[in-house]
Amino acid sequence: FARFRNAPVAPRAVLLPKGPETNPVDRLLAPYYKKHSIDPDVSVPDHIFVRRVFLDTIGLLPSPAEIADFRDDKRPDKHFHLVDGLLQDKKNYAEHWITFWSDCFRNSYTRQYHGGGGKRITDWLKKSLEENKPYDRFVRELINPVAGSDGFIKGVAWRGTVNASQVVEMQAAQNVAQVFLGLNIKCASCHDSFINDWTLKQTYSLASIFSDGPMDVHRCNKPTGEKASPAFLYPEIGTIDAGANRKERVKQLSEMITSPKNGRLSRTVVNRLWAIFFGRGLVEPVDEMDNPTWNQDLLDWLAVDFVDHGYDLKHTMKLLLTSKSYHRPSMALEEDAGDFVFKGPVVRRMSAEQFLDGLDQVIFAASGDASSRKTGRTRAGLRNLDHLMRTLGRPKRDVVVTRRESTATTAQLIELSNGKPLADLMVRGGKAWGGKGREPGVIVDALFANAIGRAPSDREMKSAREAVGEPANAQGIADLLWMLAMHPEFQLIQ
């Protein structure tokens, strides 16, 4: 009996306000900041900004040399040059972002599902990211598959008897709606939804686009005797030819979803990017895009600008990452604070992949290589799921995950405190750093610089030197590595 908000579908052009700011995001937020008495010019120190933007663009830590280079750069637009250079690093960009998109597309590297479902799309996905494929083409190739991209739409063929709400055609409808349109139609796969206005009939009509023949409508897994006619959720964008074969219907759907008339596609993806970089979306939850936004003009302007620039994800990333808003000090998210007020990025925990890659970098730095972009190992985002990654939050990818939980769990605390995989990694690091006969103070300085981007305080130096020993020994260095890995400045993106 509730009345639900249905957000507009069509794009909405927003006139960019006049103002002294060069970045459109800052111009659009200027009235908001004034209303909430927020100083727009407050920013974090250079070493925190560099670390934040490295982790957000390529998923790696900056080296001490890269932090120093940025700090010493006197150009007024040095933030732009840093962001631009990182986004041009095709290899590391792809190896970082493949984690997010694999979560979204259920792209498991190891799990083989019964019935041939869950086919890997890793090669297609990595290549698409490396070439920065326009997002509209990216989406079309996932919905109407090309060679190598059909694992997402094919769905999981579960073993045994399957509820009607989880047949592969229904999975395709649910996943396409969730990932590309920010819609939750899972409730409406069993019955008319209690959480939004979508009906069982509408959901079955979308699922029928992916079916070889007319689908029998089931309510709570019981047949109703009705047949579903293929149709898109938003008929104002276009209609599906019910008489066409499956291949043609799927092609029509891919064209409708990526039509410039569908502002929902662009709003959803720019909202996802905002949520990734700032810790909370312009609309929350990010898969409920009918919810109100805390700044409609900003969302609509970013969505239209994204389309106007050829659906270029990196273009929008650059706008967000070079804004003063992104430079602001991070804030703790107050879940029960009532109405949300944006004051800066929300503090976030590293992902499992960022955490493990970061440790690899710190250990590899013992070799003396100044580059942050070498670890000597395959990136964690390309490695098979293991116990440590699973405990740290990487999903099995048997369901769509568009956002991982950022709150630490008891299982993670136990694993990070005394888990064998992490202990073995620290022992390796202790040996790597202890094998060069370095003076203890030099080791401490280097580990702090590589792990958290700053020098130790006098008190930290004293404690760290006691830990590594005099002369330094491998076990003592391993203990210090563990301390740094547990440090909030290492585990958090601030």
Secondary structure, 3 states (H helix, E strand, C coil): CCCCCCCCCCCCCCCCCCCCCCCHHHHHHHHHHHHCCCCCCCCCCHHHHHHHHHHHHCCCCCCHHHHHHHHHCCCCCHHHHHHHHHHCCHHHHHHHHHHHHHHHHCCCCCCCCHHHCCCCCHHHHHHHHHCCCCHHHHHHHHHCCCCCCCHHHHCCCCCCCCCHHHCHHHHHHHHHHHHHHCCCCCHHHCCCCCCCCCCHHHHHHHHHCCCCCCEEEEECCEEEEEEECCCCCCCCCCCCCCCCCHHHHHHHHHHHHCCCCCHHHHHHHHHHHHHHHHCCCCECCCCCCCCCECCHHHHHHHHHHHHHCCCCHHHHHHHHHCCHHHHCCCECCCCCCCCCCCCCCECEECCHHHHHHHHHHHHHHHHCCCCCCCCCCCCHHHCCCCHHHHHCCCCCCCCCCCCCCCCCCHHHHHHHHHCHHHHHHHHHHHHHHHCCCCCHHHHHHHHHHHHHCCCCCHHHHHHHHHHHCCCCCHHHHHHHHHHHHHCHHHHEEC
